[in-house]
C-alpha cells in the first residue's frame, strides 16, 4: 500500500493527474492510525447497513453539490455496491437526514443517465420539484458549507406564499361553481411573476391541500395532498391560510332554501339555522359534477343565456324536504340533490307541500329549449 500526505486538498476529479505529477517515496514508517481506522467493517444488520451507506452517499453527494454536479444512479451502484432494491432505502435515508438538518434534499442530484432527471420516487416521497430543489442544493453547498450550517438556498418569500394561497383559493371557488379552469395557467403566471419553476408552485399548492386535509377541510381536486412543507415554511403558510380555513369551516346553506314558515319579515334581519349535514362545501360541486348546471325541470342554463357571467351558476334542490331531515341524516349529493334554476326552485316550494321534480315538469307550459332557438344568431334575433 502506498499513501501520501498532501499539503492541500485535491478535488476528486484531479486525483489521477495529481498522482502522476507527484513523486511518491516510502518513509519506512508505519501507516497513520487514521488510515487504519478509516474503513471499519460494513455492518451486517440491514438497517445499520442502510445507515452506514447513507452516510457515505451523503458525503459523496455533498462533494458533487460543491462542484454543482449531478450523479447518476449507475455511479452510485458502482461506488457503493448498491442495486435497484437497496438504493431506494439509502436515498430515502439521505433525504430524511437532510430534512432533519433543514437542508435542501441532496438526492435531487441523483439522476437517470438517459434523461438527466430524477426518478419519480424522490418527488413522490419528499413533495419537492426536482429542478427547484437542485438549485437550492447547489446554493446551499457550493460555498463549501459541509457542516450543515446556516447557508441556505433561496427560501420562499411571504409574497410568494400569499400569492400561492390566493391562486389556490380562486381555483377552489371556480371549481365549487362548476366553472372550467386550467391549473397550469395559474402556475405559469406565478412562475413569470416570481421567477420560480411552474412545478414549484404546483408542489406548494399540494402542500396547501395537505394542510387543509389535516384540518378536515376539502381540498382542490387534482392537487393531491403532499406534506413535507418544512416546519418554518408551514407556520408561515398557515398564517396566509387563515381566511381560507375560516371560509371553508363556516356553515353554508347549499341550495339557498328557506321554508316560508320561517317568518321572514320585510326590512328585518333574519337568522338562518343550518343543519349539520349542510356544512359540507363539497356537496354542491359533487351534485353539479354528476348532473351538470342545466335545470332538470325546464332546461334553463345560465351560461347559454348570459355567457361567461353565468358559467357554473345554478341552485341545487333537496329531493327530501328539509323539515323531514334529522340530525342523523347523511347527505348523498349525487342522489339527494338536483340542479334547478331559481324560478323552478321557487315553484317547487311555492305550495305547502313541496312538489316533486316530475310534478313541476308536468305543469310546464314552455321549456327553455322551446322558448329560445338553439343558435346564438337566432337567439339574438328573438330577443330583439
N, C-alpha and C positions, 0 to 999 in steps of 0.2 A: 504494500500500500504506500502511496506517495501523497503527501499533503504539503501545502504551502501556506504560510502566514502572509496575508496580503496587507498592504499598507492602507488600502481604501476599498470600499465596496465595489463590486464588479457586477453590472447588470447581467441577468441570466443569459440573454441572447449573445453577450460578448465573452462568455466564459471560454468557449473553444478558442477564439482568437487570442484571449489573454494567456491561455496555456501555451499556445505556440510562441508567443512573444517572450515568455519568461524562461529563464534557465533554472530548473529545479534541481537542487542538490540535497543529498541526505545529510542529516546532522548527527546521526548516531544516537539521538536522544529518544526516549520513549514517547509514544503518542500522548497528546494532551488528554486529560480526563474528560474534557468537554466533548471530544470526538468519540471517545469510547462509549460515552453515555448517550450519544445523540440518536441512536437507533434502538430504543428499547423494543423488546419482543411485542409483536402485534397481539392484542387481546384475542381470546378465543370466544368469549361471550358475544352474541350477535349485537346487542345494544351497545356494549362497550366498544366493539369493533367499529360500529357506525360512528360513535362519538369520536373515536380515535382518528378515523379517516376524515371526518367532517372538519376537525381542527386543522388537518394538513391541507385539505382542499380550500378552506377559508384563507389560509396564508397564501396559497397559490393564487387565488382569485384577487386578493388584495394586491399582490405583486402585479398582476395583469391590469388592475384598475389604475395603479400609479403610472402605468405606461399607456393608459387609455386604449387598452386592447381587449378583444374578446377571446374566449376559449371554446373550442369545440368539445362536444361530448366524447368524440374519439380520443382527444388528447387526455381527457380525464380517465378514460378507460385504461389507456396505456400507462399513464403516470402513477395511478393509484390502484391498479389491479381491480377495477370496477367492471360491472356488467350492467345490462339493461335493468335488472332487478334491483341491484344494490345501489345504483347511482341515485335512484329516486329518493331513497331513505337518507342518503348522505346529503344531497342537495336540500332536502326539506330541513334537515338539522342545521345546515349552514344558514338557511333563510331565517329560521326561528332565532338563532343566535343574533342575527342582525336586528330582528325586531326587539329582542330583549335589550340590545345595546342602543336602540333608537337610531339605527343606521339604515341607509338605503339597502335594498336586498341585493347582495352580491351575486346571487345566482342569475340575475338579469344579464350577466356577462357570458353565460353558458349557452351556446347556440348550435344549431344544426349546421354541419359543413355545407350541405346542399343549398340551404336557404338563407343562412346567416340570421335566422330567427330562433327565439326560444321555443321550447315545446309548450303546448297548451297548459301543462301541469303547473308551471310557475305562476302564470296569471290566475289560474283557477284557484290555487291554494292561497296566494297572497293578495289577490284582488288589486294588482297594480298593472299599469300599462308598461310593457317592456321597454319601449323607446324612451319614455319619460324616466323610468327607473334607472335605465342605463346611464342617462345623462346625470342623474343625481349621484350614482355610484362614482362616476368619473370626477364630478365636482367635489365629492366628499374625500376621495383618496388621492387624487392626482397631486395634491400638495404634500403628500408623504405622511399624512396623519395616520399612522398604523396602530395607534393605541386606542382607537375608538373615541377620540377626543371630541372637541366641540365643533370642528369644521363640518359643515353640513351642506347638502345640496340645497338649491333654492326652494324654500317651503312655500306653501300656498298663502297668499295674502288674504286679508279679510274681504277685499273687494271680489276676489275670485270665488271664495266660498259663498258670499252673499249672492253673487250672480248665478251660481250653480243652483242654489236653493230657489231663487226666483224663477229660473227657467224650468226647474222640476215642478214647481207649483203651477206654473202656467200650463205645462203639458198635462198635468193631472186634472186640471179644471176642464181643459178641452176634451180629454178622454171621458170625463164624467158626463159631459154633454153629448157624447157620441160623435163629436166632430173628428174629422180626419186630421192627423198630424204626422210629421216626419221628424223623428228624433234627431236624425243625422243633421238636419238643418240647424238645430239648436247647438249641437256640438261644434259645428263649423263656425257659427257666429261667435261662440265663446272662444274658440281657438284663435280666430282672427283678432279678437279683441285683446286677448291676454298673451298670445304667443306660445301657448302650450299645445301639444298634440290633441287632436279631437278625441282620441281614445282615453286621454286623461280625464276629460270631463264626463265621459260615459262611465268610467270607473268611479268617479266621485259621486255621480248620481246613484250608482249601485250602492255606495256607502250610505247615501240618504235612505234608500229603500230598506237597508238593513236596520238603520236606526228607527225607522217607522215601524218595521216589523217587530222590533224588540219592545216597542211601546203598545203593541196590539193594534196598530192602525194600518189601514190599507195602503199599499204601495203601488206605484205605476207599473202596469203590465209591460213586459218587455225589458224591464230594468231589474233583473233578478238580484235580490239582496246579496251583497258582498261585504263582509266585515273587513277587519284589518285596516281601519281608518287611521290608527295611530292615536294614542291617548291624548296628546296635546291637541291634535287637529280635531279629534272628535268633540272635545269640550267646546272648541270654538265653533264648530259646525252646528252643535246642539243649540248654541245661542241664536243663530240665524234661523233655526228650525222652529223656534218657539211659536211664531204666528201660524205656521202650517200645522203644527201639532194641535194648537188650540182650535183651529178651523175644523180639522178632521175629528176632533173629540166632541164637538158640540152636537147636541141632539138636533136632528133635522126632520122635517116632515116631507116624506118622499113625494107625495102626489099633490101637495097643496090642498088636501081635502079637509073640509070643515063641515061638521054637522050643523044644519041650520038651527038646530035646537041649542047651539052653544051660546046663544044670547048675544049676538053681535049688536052693538049699539052704535049708530052713526056718530062719528066725531069722537068716539071714546076709545081709549086704549083697550086692547083685549089680550088675554093670556091664553096661550095655546099649550095644552098639556100633551106631551108626546110620549107615546108608549115606548118601552124599552126596545121592542123589535124594530122601531123606526130609526134607530141610531146608526145603522149600518150604511155608510156613504156609498158602498159598492152596489146596493140593491138596484137603484135606478139604472146605472150603467149596465148591469147584468141583464135587466129586462130589455133595455134598448139593444144590447148586443144580440139577444135572442130574437126579438120581434121587430127591430128597426124603429124608425122615427115617424112612420106614417100611421095616422089614426086608424085603428082597427074597425071603427064604426063607419066613418064617412069617407075615409081615404085621403083626408087633407094632409098635406105635407108642407111644413113651414119653409123648407129650403126651395121647394118648387115655386112657392108663391113669393118669397122675399129674397131669394138668392142666398148669398153667404151670410147675411144677417140672421137668417133663420136656421142655419146649419146646426143640427143636433138638438134643436129645441122641441120639446114635447112634454105633455103631462103623462103621468102613469096612474092607472086606476087599479085599486084593490078589488079583486073579484069577490073577496069576502068583505062584507060591510064592517067598518072599523068598530062599531059598537058591539059586534059579536066576538071580537078578538080579545082573548085574555092575555094575561102577563106571560103565560107559559107558551104562547104561540111562537113558533119558529117560522120566519118568513122564507118562502122559496120564491125568489124574484122571477125565475124563468116560468113558473107555473101559476103564481098568485097575482102577478102584475101584468097589465097590458098597456101599451101606449095609446093614448087618446088625446085629441085636440081639446083645448079649453071649453069650446062650445059643447061638444059631446059630453065632456066631463061634467059640465053643469047640468046637462039634461039627464044624465044618469042619476044624479042626486036631486033632481027637481021635485020628485014626489017623496012622500013619507017613507015609502019602501023603495029602496034602490033598484033601478031597472037592471036587468042583465044586458050584456052587450048585444045578444041576439034580439032581445025585445026592442031595444032602441034602434037597432039596424032595421027592424021590420017597420018602424014608424017613419023612416026617412022618406022624404019626398024627392030628394035630389042628392046625388053623391058629388064629391069633388071632381071626379073624372067627367061626370056628365055636365057639370057647371062650367068647366074650363077645358078648352081643347088641349090636345097634347103638346103641340109645337109652340115654342116661345112667340113666334110671329103671330100665330092665330090668337094666343093668349093676350098679347098687347092690343090686337085689333078689337078683341071682345071687350077689354077694359075701357078702350076709347069710345 
